[in-house]
Amino acid sequence: MAIIGRKEPATQPTAEPRPRTRPAPTAAAPDNSRTGRFRAYVDSVIAELRKVNWPTREETRNLSIVVIGITVVIGSALGLLDFVLSVIYGALKAIQ
């Protein structure tokens, strides 16, 4: 089954999947000091960031343009609604 929008051709799976992160050291005992726990935390953050599917520059640019466009449209609509309601409120206040 073909995937729509695939950017590179499909490849045949290899016999052994490659590990996504570095294997944990087996010989060393866990370091429970404050710096050891902090280092383990930083290592886990780095490992998770390597798993992230980051968007390309083109995708980022296109999505930024969409967000800015939607912001301008909604801001304009709210500004127009505010203006219309303030005119109506002013007209009603002038009648009383």
Helices and strands as residue ranges (DSSP letters): H 34-51, H 57-95
